[in-house]
């Protein structure tokens, strides 16, 4: 396998590490959360590695939402812990059709730890 054959999750980790932030969608009522397409009675919180990728979703039922940056360190140390405790999956860099991988918070933490050699 070559280095150009990275998964969408690996691309998300690399891009967010490079920028130092994660993007979510937020409005006065809270953050965007979706139903899982894979697991019954499971919520998924989508996040994007760029503001532009998040902003394209601020239409239709999400027109009141806006992209909000979350510092990467806060995302790893606080958000992923809280989402794991709440049994919420992550949707990293979902496309315009709101489809993509659904990832356990602990799996994403491991990707950040392994790829940054933090132990």
C-alpha positions in Angstrom: 0.0 0.0 0.0 1.3 3.5 -0.9 1.0 6.6 1.3 -1.5 8.0 -1.2 -3.9 5.3 -0.3 -5.2 6.8 3.0 -8.6 6.3 4.4 -11.0 9.2 4.8 -10.5 9.0 8.5 -6.7 9.2 8.1 -7.1 12.2 5.8 -9.4 13.8 8.4 -6.7 13.2 11.1 -3.9 14.5 9.0 -5.8 17.7 7.9 -7.1 18.5 11.4 -3.6 18.0 12.8 -2.2 20.3 10.2 -4.7 23.1 10.9 -5.0 22.5 14.6 -8.8 22.5 14.6 -11.9 20.6 13.9 -15.2 22.1 12.6 -18.7 21.3 13.8 -22.1 22.9 13.0 -23.7 24.9 15.8 -26.8 27.1 16.3 -28.5 28.6 19.4 -30.1 25.2 20.0 -26.9 23.2 20.0 -24.7 21.1 17.8 -25.7 19.0 14.7 -26.3 15.4 15.6 -27.6 12.8 13.2 -29.1 9.3 13.4 -26.6 6.5 12.5 -27.2 4.9 9.2 -25.5 1.8 10.5 -26.4 1.3 14.2 -29.9 1.4 15.6 -30.6 4.0 18.3 -27.2 5.5 17.9 -26.3 9.2 17.3 -23.5 10.4 15.1 -21.9 13.8 15.4 -20.4 15.0 12.1 -17.2 17.0 12.1 -15.1 18.4 9.3 -11.4 19.2 8.9 -12.1 22.5 7.2 -14.6 25.4 7.6 -15.6 25.2 3.9 -16.4 21.5 4.1 -18.6 22.2 7.1 -20.2 25.3 5.7 -21.7 23.5 2.6 -24.1 21.7 5.0 -25.7 24.9 6.3 -28.7 24.6 4.1 -32.3 23.4 4.3 -32.9 22.0 7.8 -29.5 23.1 8.9 -29.7 26.7 7.5 -29.7 28.1 11.1 -26.3 26.4 11.8 -22.9 27.9 11.3 -19.4 26.3 11.2 -17.6 26.6 14.6 -14.0 25.8 15.1 -12.9 23.5 18.0 -9.2 23.5 18.9 -7.7 20.1 18.2 -6.3 19.7 21.7 -9.7 20.4 23.2 -11.4 18.1 20.7 -9.1 15.2 21.6 -8.9 15.7 25.4 -12.5 16.8 26.1 -14.9 16.2 23.2 -13.8 12.7 22.3 -14.0 11.7 26.0 -17.5 13.2 26.4 -18.8 11.7 23.1 -17.4 8.2 24.1 -19.2 8.5 27.5 -22.4 9.4 25.7 -22.0 6.6 23.2 -22.0 9.0 20.3 -20.2 8.0 17.1 -18.3 10.5 14.9 -18.8 11.3 11.2 -15.5 12.6 10.0 -15.5 14.7 6.8 -18.9 13.5 5.6 -19.6 14.6 2.1 -22.6 16.6 0.8 -24.8 13.5 0.9 -24.0 13.2 4.7 -22.6 9.8 4.2 -19.3 8.4 5.3 -17.6 6.4 7.9 -19.0 6.3 11.4 -16.2 6.0 13.9 -16.0 5.3 17.7 -14.4 8.2 19.6 -11.9 5.9 21.1 -10.8 4.7 17.6 -10.2 8.3 16.6 -8.2 9.0 19.8 -6.0 6.1 18.9 -5.4 7.5 15.4 -4.3 10.8 16.8 -2.1 9.2 19.4 -0.5 6.8 17.0 0.1 9.3 14.3 1.5 12.0 16.6 3.5 9.5 18.8 1.9 10.8 22.0 2.0 8.2 24.7 
